[in-house]
Amino acid sequence: MFSNFKLQKAVFDAFEYDPTVSGSCRFAGCPVTILGIENAGYPVFEIELFFADEKIVICHSGDEIRYYAPGKKNKALVENKKKRQVNILSQYMLPVVKQGMKMLHTSGRTDNFLQAVELNKRITRIISAIRK
């Protein structure tokens, strides 16, 4: 899933336990580039996911998601404003709580808890290596 992280730079600027990191890796077989913005005077969390014929942008520090697909006139990507999701952070825990409640009432149902634990272990190892 998340493999071969190549660290380019790590700076402990805002938090001593959470470095701003730049590097690259592969996630689910796809190349990923991470660009850390150091010493920013504002919160920065922006993600652009590129696919063969579309793009998804998470912007405004994670509070908005925009979806892009090829336009009708040419191949240039155009935002589908009907799909735009805004004010996500004001309700970001609702899906988690709903899923938790559903799992409490449904026996035998699996989740990705162990995968999340494994991913967190990998991230912790990377941060620990950076601190040395």
Residue pairs with C-beta under 8 A, 6 or more apart in sequence:
1 27
1 28
1 115
1 119
2 25
2 26
2 27
2 119
2 122
3 25
3 26
3 27
4 25
4 26
5 23
5 24
5 25
5 126
6 23
6 24
6 25
7 21
7 22
7 23
7 126
7 129
7 130
8 22
8 23
8 24
9 21
9 22
9 23
9 36
10 19
10 20
10 21
10 22
10 36
10 130
11 19
11 20
11 36
11 38
11 39
12 18
12 19
12 20
12 131
13 19
13 20
13 38
13 39
14 20
17 127
18 127
19 36
19 127
19 130
19 131
20 36
20 37
20 38
21 34
21 36
21 126
21 130
22 34
22 35
22 36
23 33
23 34
24 31
24 32
24 33
24 34
25 31
25 32
25 34
26 32
37 44
43 61
44 61
45 58
45 61
45 62
46 57
46 58
46 59
46 61
47 57
47 58
48 55
48 56
48 57
48 58
49 55
49 56
49 57
49 58
53 69
53 70
54 67
54 68
54 69
54 70
54 77
55 67
55 68
55 77
56 65
56 66
56 67
56 68
57 65
57 66
57 68
58 64
58 65
59 65
59 66
61 89
62 88
62 89
62 92
63 86
63 87
63 88
63 89
64 84
64 85
64 86
64 87
64 88
65 84
65 85
65 88
66 79
66 83
66 84
67 79
67 80
67 83
67 84
68 77
68 78
68 79
68 80
69 77
69 78
69 80
70 76
70 77
70 78
71 77
71 78
99 111
102 109
103 109
103 111
